[in-house]
Amino acid sequence: MTFRMSAESQTLPCSRSLADIRAEQSDHLDRLRSRLSDVNMKDLVPLLVARQVLRSHEMGAVYSKVR
């Protein structure tokens, strides 16, 4: 079975090159760095601890169901 595509039809997107992906990741990291430079780390600690506690509790619930 073959598929023919006319000139007017939309072409399928190609996978991006590794260089393009790395450039996009670098751009995202630069934006993240600029946002985090204004954040006080002492403000983040309670949030991160709470997130870890929730994950631990959720995983504990999952493990208790498995047993």
PDB file of N, H, CA, C and O in Angstrom:
ATOM      1  N   MET A   1       0.854  -1.168   0.000  1.00  0.00           N
ATOM      2  CA  MET A   1       0.000   0.000   0.000  1.00  0.00           C
ATOM      3  C   MET A   1       0.901   1.232   0.000  1.00  0.00           C
ATOM      4  O   MET A   1       1.794   1.353   0.838  1.00  0.00           O
ATOM      5  N   THR A   2       0.667   2.132  -0.928  1.00  0.00           N
ATOM      6  H   THR A   2      -0.059   2.034  -1.608  1.00  0.00           H
ATOM      7  CA  THR A   2       1.464   3.356  -0.991  1.00  0.00           C
ATOM      8  C   THR A   2       0.554   4.554  -0.862  1.00  0.00           C
ATOM      9  O   THR A   2      -0.613   4.512  -1.250  1.00  0.00           O
ATOM     10  N   PHE A   3       1.093   5.603  -0.322  1.00  0.00           N
ATOM     11  H   PHE A   3       2.041   5.637  -0.007  1.00  0.00           H
ATOM     12  CA  PHE A   3       0.346   6.846  -0.164  1.00  0.00           C
ATOM     13  C   PHE A   3       1.011   7.921  -1.003  1.00  0.00           C
ATOM     14  O   PHE A   3       2.226   8.110  -0.948  1.00  0.00           O
ATOM     15  N   ARG A   4       0.209   8.609  -1.766  1.00  0.00           N
ATOM     16  H   ARG A   4      -0.778   8.455  -1.810  1.00  0.00           H
ATOM     17  CA  ARG A   4       0.729   9.714  -2.560  1.00  0.00           C
ATOM     18  C   ARG A   4       0.209  11.011  -1.981  1.00  0.00           C
ATOM     19  O   ARG A   4      -0.961  11.125  -1.615  1.00  0.00           O
ATOM     20  N   MET A   5       1.089  11.978  -1.907  1.00  0.00           N
ATOM     21  H   MET A   5       2.039  11.886  -2.205  1.00  0.00           H
ATOM     22  CA  MET A   5       0.701  13.277  -1.370  1.00  0.00           C
ATOM     23  C   MET A   5       0.843  14.311  -2.473  1.00  0.00           C
ATOM     24  O   MET A   5       1.881  14.398  -3.130  1.00  0.00           O
ATOM     25  N   SER A   6      -0.191  15.078  -2.665  1.00  0.00           N
ATOM     26  H   SER A   6      -1.034  15.007  -2.131  1.00  0.00           H
ATOM     27  CA  SER A   6      -0.131  16.122  -3.679  1.00  0.00           C
ATOM     28  C   SER A   6       0.672  17.296  -3.145  1.00  0.00           C
ATOM     29  O   SER A   6       0.957  17.367  -1.950  1.00  0.00           O
ATOM     30  N   ALA A   7       1.035  18.211  -4.025  1.00  0.00           N
ATOM     31  H   ALA A   7       0.803  18.153  -4.996  1.00  0.00           H
ATOM     32  CA  ALA A   7       1.828  19.383  -3.635  1.00  0.00           C
ATOM     33  C   ALA A   7       1.050  20.265  -2.675  1.00  0.00           C
ATOM     34  O   ALA A   7       1.649  20.932  -1.832  1.00  0.00           O
ATOM     35  N   GLU A   8      -0.275  20.284  -2.785  1.00  0.00           N
ATOM     36  H   GLU A   8      -0.762  19.743  -3.470  1.00  0.00           H
ATOM     37  CA  GLU A   8      -1.084  21.128  -1.918  1.00  0.00           C
ATOM     38  C   GLU A   8      -1.269  20.526  -0.527  1.00  0.00           C
ATOM     39  O   GLU A   8      -1.580  21.241   0.425  1.00  0.00           O
ATOM     40  N   SER A   9      -1.080  19.230  -0.410  1.00  0.00           N
ATOM     41  H   SER A   9      -0.826  18.648  -1.184  1.00  0.00           H
ATOM     42  CA  SER A   9      -1.330  18.594   0.883  1.00  0.00           C
ATOM     43  C   SER A   9      -0.231  18.958   1.875  1.00  0.00           C
ATOM     44  O   SER A   9       0.884  19.331   1.510  1.00  0.00           O
ATOM     45  N   GLN A  10      -0.592  18.834   3.114  1.00  0.00           N
ATOM     46  H   GLN A  10      -1.498  18.531   3.411  1.00  0.00           H
ATOM     47  CA  GLN A  10       0.346  19.178   4.180  1.00  0.00           C
ATOM     48  C   GLN A  10       1.347  18.044   4.347  1.00  0.00           C
ATOM     49  O   GLN A  10       0.970  16.872   4.350  1.00  0.00           O
ATOM     50  N   THR A  11       2.617  18.390   4.484  1.00  0.00           N
ATOM     51  H   THR A  11       2.924  19.341   4.482  1.00  0.00           H
ATOM     52  CA  THR A  11       3.633  17.363   4.657  1.00  0.00           C
ATOM     53  C   THR A  11       3.736  16.983   6.125  1.00  0.00           C
ATOM     54  O   THR A  11       3.409  17.773   7.011  1.00  0.00           O
ATOM     55  N   LEU A  12       4.187  15.785   6.364  1.00  0.00           N
ATOM     56  H   LEU A  12       4.453  15.144   5.644  1.00  0.00           H
ATOM     57  CA  LEU A  12       4.366  15.313   7.727  1.00  0.00           C
ATOM     58  C   LEU A  12       5.609  15.964   8.327  1.00  0.00           C
ATOM     59  O   LEU A  12       6.626  16.098   7.646  1.00  0.00           O
ATOM     60  N   PRO A  13       5.538  16.367   9.581  1.00  0.00           N
ATOM     61  CA  PRO A  13       6.715  16.994  10.189  1.00  0.00           C
ATOM     62  C   PRO A  13       7.814  15.960  10.434  1.00  0.00           C
ATOM     63  O   PRO A  13       7.541  14.823  10.817  1.00  0.00           O
ATOM     64  N   CYS A  14       9.030  16.368  10.212  1.00  0.00           N
ATOM     65  H   CYS A  14       9.252  17.292   9.901  1.00  0.00           H
ATOM     66  CA  CYS A  14      10.172  15.496  10.467  1.00  0.00           C
ATOM     67  C   CYS A  14      10.552  15.601  11.931  1.00  0.00           C
ATOM     68  O   CYS A  14      10.224  16.580  12.601  1.00  0.00           O
ATOM     69  N   SER A  15      11.232  14.608  12.412  1.00  0.00           N
ATOM     70  H   SER A  15      11.499  13.813  11.868  1.00  0.00           H
ATOM     71  CA  SER A  15      11.694  14.689  13.794  1.00  0.00           C
ATOM     72  C   SER A  15      12.785  15.751  13.870  1.00  0.00           C
ATOM     73  O   SER A  15      13.566  15.942  12.938  1.00  0.00           O
ATOM     74  N   ARG A  16      12.809  16.429  15.002  1.00  0.00           N
ATOM     75  H   ARG A  16      12.174  16.274  15.759  1.00  0.00           H
ATOM     76  CA  ARG A  16      13.764  17.518  15.154  1.00  0.00           C
ATOM     77  C   ARG A  16      15.164  16.965  15.380  1.00  0.00           C
ATOM     78  O   ARG A  16      15.340  15.873  15.920  1.00  0.00           O
ATOM     79  N   SER A  17      16.136  17.727  14.962  1.00  0.00           N
ATOM     80  H   SER A  17      15.994  18.614  14.523  1.00  0.00           H
ATOM     81  CA  SER A  17      17.513  17.291  15.159  1.00  0.00           C
ATOM     82  C   SER A  17      17.905  17.458  16.619  1.00  0.00           C
ATOM     83  O   SER A  17      17.295  18.232  17.357  1.00  0.00           O
ATOM     84  N   LEU A  18      18.914  16.734  17.015  1.00  0.00           N
ATOM     85  H   LEU A  18      19.410  16.105  16.416  1.00  0.00           H
ATOM     86  CA  LEU A  18      19.404  16.818  18.386  1.00  0.00           C
ATOM     87  C   LEU A  18      19.879  18.233  18.696  1.00  0.00           C
ATOM     88  O   LEU A  18      19.693  18.717  19.812  1.00  0.00           O
ATOM     89  N   ALA A  19      20.487  18.893  17.727  1.00  0.00           N
ATOM     90  H   ALA A  19      20.639  18.499  16.821  1.00  0.00           H
ATOM     91  CA  ALA A  19      20.958  20.269  17.933  1.00  0.00           C
ATOM     92  C   ALA A  19      19.790  21.206  18.216  1.00  0.00           C
ATOM     93  O   ALA A  19      19.895  22.087  19.070  1.00  0.00           O
ATOM     94  N   ASP A  20      18.675  21.022  17.504  1.00  0.00           N
ATOM     95  H   ASP A  20      18.590  20.306  16.811  1.00  0.00           H
ATOM     96  CA  ASP A  20      17.491  21.858  17.742  1.00  0.00           C
ATOM     97  C   ASP A  20      16.917  21.609  19.131  1.00  0.00           C
ATOM     98  O   ASP A  20      16.524  22.547  19.825  1.00  0.00           O
ATOM     99  N   ILE A  21      16.870  20.347  19.531  1.00  0.00           N
ATOM    100  H   ILE A  21      17.188  19.585  18.968  1.00  0.00           H
ATOM    101  CA  ILE A  21      16.346  20.003  20.857  1.00  0.00           C
ATOM    102  C   ILE A  21      17.231  20.601  21.939  1.00  0.00           C
ATOM    103  O   ILE A  21      16.732  21.156  22.918  1.00  0.00           O
ATOM    104  N   ARG A  22      18.552  20.489  21.766  1.00  0.00           N
ATOM    105  H   ARG A  22      18.958  20.038  20.971  1.00  0.00           H
ATOM    106  CA  ARG A  22      19.488  21.049  22.755  1.00  0.00           C
ATOM    107  C   ARG A  22      19.366  22.569  22.832  1.00  0.00           C
ATOM    108  O   ARG A  22      19.429  23.139  23.922  1.00  0.00           O
ATOM    109  N   ALA A  23      19.194  23.225  21.697  1.00  0.00           N
ATOM    110  H   ALA A  23      19.143  22.762  20.812  1.00  0.00           H
ATOM    111  CA  ALA A  23      19.046  24.683  21.695  1.00  0.00           C
ATOM    112  C   ALA A  23      17.774  25.093  22.426  1.00  0.00           C
ATOM    113  O   ALA A  23      17.777  26.068  23.177  1.00  0.00           O
ATOM    114  N   GLU A  24      16.695  24.359  22.212  1.00  0.00           N
ATOM    115  H   GLU A  24      16.693  23.566  21.602  1.00  0.00           H
ATOM    116  CA  GLU A  24      15.440  24.653  22.901  1.00  0.00           C
ATOM    117  C   GLU A  24      15.578  24.421  24.405  1.00  0.00           C
ATOM    118  O   GLU A  24      15.094  25.221  25.206  1.00  0.00           O
ATOM    119  N   GLN A  25      16.235  23.328  24.785  1.00  0.00           N
ATOM    120  H   GLN A  25      16.627  22.678  24.134  1.00  0.00           H
ATOM    121  CA  GLN A  25      16.457  23.061  26.206  1.00  0.00           C
ATOM    122  C   GLN A  25      17.302  24.155  26.847  1.00  0.00           C
ATOM    123  O   GLN A  25      17.035  24.573  27.974  1.00  0.00           O
ATOM    124  N   SER A  26      18.306  24.611  26.137  1.00  0.00           N
ATOM    125  H   SER A  26      18.522  24.272  25.222  1.00  0.00           H
ATOM    126  CA  SER A  26      19.163  25.680  26.650  1.00  0.00           C
ATOM    127  C   SER A  26      18.373  26.959  26.865  1.00  0.00           C
ATOM    128  O   SER A  26      18.563  27.655  27.862  1.00  0.00           O
ATOM    129  N   ASP A  27      17.489  27.265  25.929  1.00  0.00           N
ATOM    130  H   ASP A  27      17.335  26.699  25.119  1.00  0.00           H
ATOM    131  CA  ASP A  27      16.637  28.447  26.049  1.00  0.00           C
ATOM    132  C   ASP A  27      15.725  28.334  27.265  1.00  0.00           C
ATOM    133  O   ASP A  27      15.563  29.295  28.016  1.00  0.00           O
ATOM    134  N   HIS A  28      15.129  27.158  27.458  1.00  0.00           N
ATOM    135  H   HIS A  28      15.261  26.377  26.848  1.00  0.00           H
ATOM    136  CA  HIS A  28      14.254  26.943  28.616  1.00  0.00           C
ATOM    137  C   HIS A  28      15.032  27.089  29.925  1.00  0.00           C
ATOM    138  O   HIS A  28      14.544  27.690  30.882  1.00  0.00           O
ATOM    139  N   LEU A  29      16.243  26.535  29.959  1.00  0.00           N
ATOM    140  H   LEU A  29      16.640  26.046  29.182  1.00  0.00           H
ATOM    141  CA  LEU A  29      17.053  26.634  31.175  1.00  0.00           C
ATOM    142  C   LEU A  29      17.447  28.075  31.476  1.00  0.00           C
ATOM    143  O   LEU A  29      17.470  28.488  32.635  1.00  0.00           O
ATOM    144  N   ASP A  30      17.755  28.836  30.434  1.00  0.00           N
ATOM    145  H   ASP A  30      17.737  28.501  29.492  1.00  0.00           H
ATOM    146  CA  ASP A  30      18.094  30.250  30.643  1.00  0.00           C
ATOM    147  C   ASP A  30      16.916  31.014  31.226  1.00  0.00           C
ATOM    148  O   ASP A  30      17.086  31.837  32.126  1.00  0.00           O
ATOM    149  N   ARG A  31      15.714  30.741  30.709  1.00  0.00           N
ATOM    150  H   ARG A  31      15.576  30.073  29.977  1.00  0.00           H
ATOM    151  CA  ARG A  31      14.524  31.415  31.247  1.00  0.00           C
ATOM    152  C   ARG A  31      14.253  30.984  32.684  1.00  0.00           C
ATOM    153  O   ARG A  31      13.862  31.803  33.516  1.00  0.00           O
ATOM    154  N   LEU A  32      14.457  29.719  32.976  1.00  0.00           N
ATOM    155  H   LEU A  32      14.774  29.053  32.300  1.00  0.00           H
ATOM    156  CA  LEU A  32      14.255  29.221  34.335  1.00  0.00           C
ATOM    157  C   LEU A  32      15.261  29.847  35.301  1.00  0.00           C
ATOM    158  O   LEU A  32      14.906  30.227  36.417  1.00  0.00           O
ATOM    159  N   ARG A  33      16.521  29.952  34.864  1.00  0.00           N
ATOM    160  H   ARG A  33      16.809  29.643  33.958  1.00  0.00           H
ATOM    161  CA  ARG A  33      17.542  30.584  35.706  1.00  0.00           C
ATOM    162  C   ARG A  33      17.173  32.017  36.039  1.00  0.00           C
ATOM    163  O   ARG A  33      17.331  32.452  37.180  1.00  0.00           O
ATOM    164  N   SER A  34      16.683  32.752  35.056  1.00  0.00           N
ATOM    165  H   SER A  34      16.555  32.398  34.129  1.00  0.00           H
ATOM    166  CA  SER A  34      16.336  34.153  35.307  1.00  0.00           C
ATOM    167  C   SER A  34      15.159  34.260  36.269  1.00  0.00           C
ATOM    168  O   SER A  34      15.106  35.186  37.078  1.00  0.00           O
ATOM    169  N   ARG A  35      14.225  33.334  36.192  1.00  0.00           N
ATOM    170  H   ARG A  35      14.268  32.582  35.535  1.00  0.00           H
ATOM    171  CA  ARG A  35      13.086  33.348  37.126  1.00  0.00           C
ATOM    172  C   ARG A  35      13.519  32.966  38.536  1.00  0.00           C
ATOM    173  O   ARG A  35      13.053  33.549  39.515  1.00  0.00           O
ATOM    174  N   LEU A  36      14.411  31.984  38.634  1.00  0.00           N
ATOM    175  H   LEU A  36      14.790  31.511  37.838  1.00  0.00           H
ATOM    176  CA  LEU A  36      14.832  31.507  39.945  1.00  0.00           C
ATOM    177  C   LEU A  36      15.802  32.452  40.641  1.00  0.00           C
ATOM    178  O   LEU A  36      15.976  32.366  41.857  1.00  0.00           O
ATOM    179  N   SER A  37      16.430  33.339  39.904  1.00  0.00           N
ATOM    180  H   SER A  37      16.289  33.409  38.916  1.00  0.00           H
ATOM    181  CA  SER A  37      17.379  34.257  40.536  1.00  0.00           C
ATOM    182  C   SER A  37      16.679  35.201  41.503  1.00  0.00           C
ATOM    183  O   SER A  37      17.309  35.701  42.436  1.00  0.00           O
ATOM    184  N   ASP A  38      15.396  35.454  41.302  1.00  0.00           N
ATOM    185  H   ASP A  38      14.885  35.048  40.545  1.00  0.00           H
ATOM    186  CA  ASP A  38      14.640  36.348  42.176  1.00  0.00           C
ATOM    187  C   ASP A  38      13.967  35.614  43.338  1.00  0.00           C
ATOM    188  O   ASP A  38      13.350  36.248  44.194  1.00  0.00           O
ATOM    189  N   VAL A  39      14.081  34.295  43.373  1.00  0.00           N
ATOM    190  H   VAL A  39      14.583  33.780  42.678  1.00  0.00           H
ATOM    191  CA  VAL A  39      13.385  33.506  44.387  1.00  0.00           C
ATOM    192  C   VAL A  39      14.302  33.292  45.590  1.00  0.00           C
ATOM    193  O   VAL A  39      15.479  32.965  45.441  1.00  0.00           O
ATOM    194  N   ASN A  40      13.746  33.482  46.768  1.00  0.00           N
ATOM    195  H   ASN A  40      12.790  33.748  46.889  1.00  0.00           H
ATOM    196  CA  ASN A  40      14.474  33.192  47.996  1.00  0.00           C
ATOM    197  C   ASN A  40      14.336  31.697  48.271  1.00  0.00           C
ATOM    198  O   ASN A  40      13.224  31.178  48.367  1.00  0.00           O
ATOM    199  N   MET A  41      15.461  31.013  48.397  1.00  0.00           N
ATOM    200  H   MET A  41      16.365  31.434  48.319  1.00  0.00           H
ATOM    201  CA  MET A  41      15.434  29.563  48.591  1.00  0.00           C
ATOM    202  C   MET A  41      14.706  29.171  49.873  1.00  0.00           C
ATOM    203  O   MET A  41      14.132  28.084  49.946  1.00  0.00           O
ATOM    204  N   LYS A  42      14.722  30.032  50.877  1.00  0.00           N
ATOM    205  H   LYS A  42      15.188  30.915  50.817  1.00  0.00           H
ATOM    206  CA  LYS A  42      14.017  29.726  52.122  1.00  0.00           C
ATOM    207  C   LYS A  42      12.511  29.638  51.895  1.00  0.00           C
ATOM    208  O   LYS A  42      11.808  28.964  52.648  1.00  0.00           O
ATOM    209  N   ASP A  43      12.017  30.310  50.868  1.00  0.00           N
ATOM    210  H   ASP A  43      12.588  30.857  50.256  1.00  0.00           H
ATOM    211  CA  ASP A  43      10.594  30.229  50.545  1.00  0.00           C
ATOM    212  C   ASP A  43      10.251  28.910  49.857  1.00  0.00           C
ATOM    213  O   ASP A  43       9.115  28.442  49.938  1.00  0.00           O
ATOM    214  N   LEU A  44      11.225  28.316  49.186  1.00  0.00           N
ATOM    215  H   LEU A  44      12.147  28.696  49.120  1.00  0.00           H
ATOM    216  CA  LEU A  44      10.971  27.075  48.448  1.00  0.00           C
ATOM    217  C   LEU A  44      11.014  25.828  49.323  1.00  0.00           C
ATOM    218  O   LEU A  44      10.344  24.840  49.024  1.00  0.00           O
ATOM    219  N   VAL A  45      11.786  25.864  50.388  1.00  0.00           N
ATOM    220  H   VAL A  45      12.331  26.667  50.631  1.00  0.00           H
ATOM    221  CA  VAL A  45      11.985  24.666  51.205  1.00  0.00           C
ATOM    222  C   VAL A  45      10.669  24.089  51.728  1.00  0.00           C
ATOM    223  O   VAL A  45      10.447  22.888  51.573  1.00  0.00           O
ATOM    224  N   PRO A  46       9.780  24.887  52.342  1.00  0.00           N
ATOM    225  CA  PRO A  46       8.523  24.283  52.819  1.00  0.00           C
ATOM    226  C   PRO A  46       7.698  23.648  51.701  1.00  0.00           C
ATOM    227  O   PRO A  46       7.071  22.607  51.900  1.00  0.00           O
ATOM    228  N   LEU A  47       7.702  24.272  50.535  1.00  0.00           N
ATOM    229  H   LEU A  47       8.212  25.117  50.374  1.00  0.00           H
ATOM    230  CA  LEU A  47       6.963  23.725  49.398  1.00  0.00           C
ATOM    231  C   LEU A  47       7.553  22.387  48.960  1.00  0.00           C
ATOM    232  O   LEU A  47       6.820  21.428  48.716  1.00  0.00           O
ATOM    233  N   LEU A  48       8.871  22.330  48.861  1.00  0.00           N
ATOM    234  H   LEU A  48       9.466  23.109  49.059  1.00  0.00           H
ATOM    235  CA  LEU A  48       9.516  21.091  48.432  1.00  0.00           C
ATOM    236  C   LEU A  48       9.344  19.975  49.457  1.00  0.00           C
ATOM    237  O   LEU A  48       9.141  18.818  49.090  1.00  0.00           O
ATOM    238  N   VAL A  49       9.425  20.318  50.731  1.00  0.00           N
ATOM    239  H   VAL A  49       9.590  21.258  51.030  1.00  0.00           H
ATOM    240  CA  VAL A  49       9.225  19.310  51.778  1.00  0.00           C
ATOM    241  C   VAL A  49       7.791  18.789  51.736  1.00  0.00           C
ATOM    242  O   VAL A  49       7.564  17.582  51.825  1.00  0.00           O
ATOM    243  N   ALA A  50       6.833  19.688  51.602  1.00  0.00           N
ATOM    244  H   ALA A  50       7.018  20.669  51.529  1.00  0.00           H
ATOM    245  CA  ALA A  50       5.427  19.273  51.534  1.00  0.00           C
ATOM    246  C   ALA A  50       5.190  18.369  50.329  1.00  0.00           C
ATOM    247  O   ALA A  50       4.464  17.380  50.424  1.00  0.00           O
ATOM    248  N   ARG A  51       5.796  18.705  49.213  1.00  0.00           N
ATOM    249  H   ARG A  51       6.386  19.508  49.136  1.00  0.00           H
ATOM    250  CA  ARG A  51       5.638  17.881  48.008  1.00  0.00           C
ATOM    251  C   ARG A  51       6.211  16.486  48.239  1.00  0.00           C
ATOM    252  O   ARG A  51       5.610  15.490  47.838  1.00  0.00           O
ATOM    253  N   GLN A  52       7.374  16.416  48.888  1.00  0.00           N
ATOM    254  H   GLN A  52       7.862  17.226  49.214  1.00  0.00           H
ATOM    255  CA  GLN A  52       7.992  15.115  49.162  1.00  0.00           C
ATOM    256  C   GLN A  52       7.143  14.297  50.128  1.00  0.00           C
ATOM    257  O   GLN A  52       7.001  13.086  49.957  1.00  0.00           O
ATOM    258  N   VAL A  53       6.582  14.947  51.134  1.00  0.00           N
ATOM    259  H   VAL A  53       6.697  15.931  51.272  1.00  0.00           H
ATOM    260  CA  VAL A  53       5.720  14.246  52.093  1.00  0.00           C
ATOM    261  C   VAL A  53       4.495  13.688  51.382  1.00  0.00           C
ATOM    262  O   VAL A  53       4.092  12.552  51.634  1.00  0.00           O
ATOM    263  N   LEU A  54       3.902  14.479  50.496  1.00  0.00           N
ATOM    264  H   LEU A  54       4.229  15.401  50.291  1.00  0.00           H
ATOM    265  CA  LEU A  54       2.738  13.992  49.747  1.00  0.00           C
ATOM    266  C   LEU A  54       3.100  12.796  48.875  1.00  0.00           C
ATOM    267  O   LEU A  54       2.358  11.816  48.813  1.00  0.00           O
ATOM    268  N   ARG A  55       4.234  12.880  48.208  1.00  0.00           N
ATOM    269  H   ARG A  55       4.837  13.676  48.258  1.00  0.00           H
ATOM    270  CA  ARG A  55       4.662  11.751  47.371  1.00  0.00           C
ATOM    271  C   ARG A  55       4.869  10.502  48.218  1.00  0.00           C
ATOM    272  O   ARG A  55       4.445   9.410  47.842  1.00  0.00           O
ATOM    273  N   SER A  56       5.524  10.672  49.364  1.00  0.00           N
ATOM    274  H   SER A  56       5.869  11.560  49.669  1.00  0.00           H
ATOM    275  CA  SER A  56       5.769   9.524  50.243  1.00  0.00           C
ATOM    276  C   SER A  56       4.454   8.920  50.719  1.00  0.00           C
ATOM    277  O   SER A  56       4.301   7.699  50.757  1.00  0.00           O
ATOM    278  N   HIS A  57       3.511   9.774  51.079  1.00  0.00           N
ATOM    279  H   HIS A  57       3.635  10.766  51.048  1.00  0.00           H
ATOM    280  CA  HIS A  57       2.202   9.294  51.536  1.00  0.00           C
ATOM    281  C   HIS A  57       1.469   8.566  50.409  1.00  0.00           C
ATOM    282  O   HIS A  57       0.870   7.513  50.628  1.00  0.00           O
ATOM    283  N   GLU A  58       1.522   9.136  49.199  1.00  0.00           N
ATOM    284  H   GLU A  58       2.008   9.991  49.022  1.00  0.00           H
ATOM    285  CA  GLU A  58       0.858   8.502  48.064  1.00  0.00           C
ATOM    286  C   GLU A  58       1.490   7.155  47.748  1.00  0.00           C
ATOM    287  O   GLU A  58       0.787   6.183  47.471  1.00  0.00           O
ATOM    288  N   MET A  59       2.820   7.096  47.790  1.00  0.00           N
ATOM    289  H   MET A  59       3.391   7.885  48.015  1.00  0.00           H
ATOM    290  CA  MET A  59       3.488   5.829  47.508  1.00  0.00           C
ATOM    291  C   MET A  59       3.199   4.813  48.608  1.00  0.00           C
ATOM    292  O   MET A  59       3.061   3.621  48.332  1.00  0.00           O
ATOM    293  N   GLY A  60       3.108   5.281  49.860  1.00  0.00           N
ATOM    294  H   GLY A  60       3.220   6.249  50.084  1.00  0.00           H
ATOM    295  CA  GLY A  60       2.743   4.381  50.951  1.00  0.00           C
ATOM    296  C   GLY A  60       1.368   3.788  50.736  1.00  0.00           C
ATOM    297  O   GLY A  60       1.142   2.609  51.007  1.00  0.00           O
ATOM    298  N   ALA A  61       0.444   4.610  50.246  1.00  0.00           N
ATOM    299  H   ALA A  61       0.628   5.568  50.026  1.00  0.00           H
ATOM    300  CA  ALA A  61      -0.906   4.122  49.963  1.00  0.00           C
ATOM    301  C   ALA A  61      -0.887   3.099  48.832  1.00  0.00           C
ATOM    302  O   ALA A  61      -1.605   2.100  48.881  1.00  0.00           O
ATOM    303  N   VAL A  62      -0.076   3.347  47.826  1.00  0.00           N
ATOM    304  H   VAL A  62       0.507   4.158  47.786  1.00  0.00           H
ATOM    305  CA  VAL A  62       0.025   2.403  46.706  1.00  0.00           C
ATOM    306  C   VAL A  62       0.598   1.080  47.190  1.00  0.00           C
ATOM    307  O   VAL A  62       0.073   0.016  46.860  1.00  0.00           O
ATOM    308  N   TYR A  63       1.672   1.140  47.970  1.00  0.00           N
ATOM    309  H   TYR A  63       2.098   2.004  48.238  1.00  0.00           H
ATOM    310  CA  TYR A  63       2.289  -0.091  48.460  1.00  0.00           C
ATOM    311  C   TYR A  63       1.363  -0.865  49.392  1.00  0.00           C
ATOM    312  O   TYR A  63       1.364  -2.096  49.382  1.00  0.00           O
ATOM    313  N   SER A  64       0.577  -0.160  50.194  1.00  0.00           N
ATOM    314  H   SER A  64       0.577   0.840  50.202  1.00  0.00           H
ATOM    315  CA  SER A  64      -0.329  -0.867  51.102  1.00  0.00           C
ATOM    316  C   SER A  64      -1.440  -1.578  50.330  1.00  0.00           C
ATOM    317  O   SER A  64      -1.941  -2.607  50.782  1.00  0.00           O
ATOM    318  N   LYS A  65      -1.827  -1.047  49.181  1.00  0.00           N
ATOM    319  H   LYS A  65      -1.420  -0.211  48.814  1.00  0.00           H
ATOM    320  CA  LYS A  65      -2.847  -1.710  48.358  1.00  0.00           C
ATOM    321  C   LYS A  65      -2.291  -2.953  47.683  1.00  0.00           C
ATOM    322  O   LYS A  65      -3.012  -3.928  47.471  1.00  0.00           O
ATOM    323  N   VAL A  66      -1.011  -2.916  47.349  1.00  0.00           N
ATOM    324  H   VAL A  66      -0.425  -2.124  47.521  1.00  0.00           H
ATOM    325  CA  VAL A  66      -0.384  -4.039  46.658  1.00  0.00           C
ATOM    326  C   VAL A  66      -0.258  -5.232  47.583  1.00  0.00           C
ATOM    327  O   VAL A  66      -0.427  -6.373  47.153  1.00  0.00           O
ATOM    328  N   ARG A  67       0.035  -4.983  48.838  1.00  0.00           N
ATOM    329  H   ARG A  67       0.173  -4.056  49.188  1.00  0.00           H
ATOM    330  CA  ARG A  67       0.250  -6.080  49.799  1.00  0.00           C
ATOM    331  C   ARG A  67      -1.009  -6.720  50.122  1.00  0.00           C
ATOM    332  O   ARG A  67      -1.038  -7.664  50.911  1.00  0.00           O
TER     333      ARG A  67
END
